Amino acid sequence: MNQSIRIIGIDPGLRQTGWGIIDASGNSLTFVASGTIKTNAKAELANRLVTLYAGIEDVLRQQDPAEAAIESTFVNRDGSATLKLGQARGVALLAPARAGLVVSEYAPNAVKKSVVGTGHGDKRQIQMMVKTLLPKAIFETEHAADALAIAICHAHMRSAATLANRVSSAL
């Protein structure tokens, strides 16, 4: 019998960071919770990062996941926006790592391929497939839906990701 594992998926962003929690037992996935941590766009960068960290910490404390999955950063033409996203992503990596969770990272195309079946699905397709795979899923923003997709991707790929993390930690 497969043991259930609780997974948090995190879609990092400076304005809005989505999070989604699922329970995975073998091929069975169950929606637990999702939400979005929002920051004040007028606040200083450091304060926005503190808001993200505290929000992720609260979710981790309340939901008690065993593993975390985060979408890796994509680089766009706006260097400043990419740097800010990277800083938010750093916070999203730090919070679960400090809580003792194994943190796995997935490229956006890998998440889309895992959930939609192709690496180039759009936001609507992702949301539709999240609802198909997790019929009881509720998400208030596209960021929360993306976070659930990241958690689903991790559930599908976690054996390989966990092994890779263990190997890199041993080096």
Buried (B, 14 or more C-beta within 10 A) or exposed (E): EEEEBBBBBBBBBBBBBBBBBBBBEEEEBBBBBBBBBBBEEEEEEEEBBBBBBEBBBEBBEEBEBBBBBBBEBEEEEEEEEBEBBEBBBBBBBBBBEEBEBBBBBBBBBBBBBBBBEEEEBEEEBBBBBBBEBBEEBEBEBBBBBBBBBBBBBBBBBBEEBBEEBEEEEEE
